Amino acid sequence: MDNMSFRTLYDVQQLLKKFGTFVHLGKRLWDIELMFIEVKKLYENEMIDKQTFIRAQLVLKREHRKEEEKDRSK
């Protein structure tokens, strides 16, 4: 996990998958929000380090913003 790079939502999904967490709520925005919570819980329980937590959070924030912009433009 230490040298895992996070560039995409898929990368964050792979991190969660390592801990047996699969997220699919049917709407991408909801998935991102739940992943946010799950990553935070992993960090709070010291299952991932701070750097991994921060990188994953940055990806999730970026993806969340993209989804909100898509929703607004509909």
C-alpha positions as CSV (number, residue, x, y, z in Angstrom):
1,M,0.0,0.0,0.0
2,D,2.9,2.4,0.7
3,N,3.9,2.8,-2.9
4,M,0.4,2.6,-4.4
5,S,-0.3,5.5,-6.6
6,F,-3.8,7.0,-6.9
7,R,-4.7,8.6,-10.1
8,T,-8.2,7.3,-10.8
9,L,-11.3,6.2,-9.1
10,Y,-10.4,2.7,-10.1
11,D,-7.2,2.9,-8.1
12,V,-9.2,3.8,-5.0
13,Q,-11.6,0.9,-5.7
14,Q,-8.6,-1.4,-5.8
15,L,-7.5,-0.2,-2.4
16,L,-10.9,-0.8,-0.9
17,K,-11.1,-4.2,-2.6
18,K,-7.9,-5.2,-0.7
19,F,-9.9,-4.8,2.5
20,G,-12.9,-6.7,1.1
21,T,-15.0,-3.5,0.4
22,F,-16.9,-3.4,-2.8
23,V,-19.0,-0.2,-3.5
24,H,-21.8,-0.1,-6.0
25,L,-24.8,1.9,-5.2
26,G,-26.0,2.5,-8.7
27,K,-25.1,6.1,-9.0
28,R,-21.5,7.2,-9.4
29,L,-21.8,10.2,-7.1
30,W,-23.1,8.0,-4.3
31,D,-20.4,5.5,-4.9
32,I,-17.7,8.2,-4.5
33,E,-19.3,9.5,-1.3
34,L,-19.4,6.0,0.2
35,M,-15.8,5.4,-0.8
36,F,-14.9,8.6,1.0
37,I,-16.4,7.3,4.2
38,E,-14.8,3.8,3.8
39,V,-11.3,5.3,3.1
40,K,-11.7,7.5,6.2
41,K,-12.6,4.5,8.3
42,L,-9.6,2.6,7.1
43,Y,-7.4,5.5,8.1
44,E,-9.0,6.0,11.5
45,N,-8.5,2.3,12.2
46,E,-4.8,2.6,11.2
47,M,-5.2,0.2,8.3
48,I,-3.7,2.6,5.8
49,D,-1.1,5.3,6.4
50,K,-1.7,9.1,6.2
51,Q,-0.1,9.4,2.7
52,T,-2.4,6.7,1.3
53,F,-5.4,8.4,2.9
54,I,-4.5,11.8,1.5
55,R,-3.9,10.5,-2.0
56,A,-7.1,8.6,-2.1
57,Q,-9.1,11.5,-0.7
58,L,-7.7,13.8,-3.4
59,V,-8.8,11.5,-6.2
60,L,-12.3,11.1,-4.6
61,K,-12.7,14.9,-4.2
62,R,-11.7,15.5,-7.8
63,E,-14.1,12.8,-9.1
64,H,-16.9,14.1,-6.9
65,R,-16.4,17.6,-8.3
66,K,-16.5,16.2,-11.9
67,E,-19.8,14.3,-11.1
68,E,-21.4,17.4,-9.6
69,E,-20.4,19.5,-12.7
70,K,-22.0,16.8,-14.9
71,D,-25.2,16.8,-12.9
72,R,-25.4,20.6,-13.1
73,S,-25.0,20.7,-16.8
74,K,-27.9,18.3,-17.4
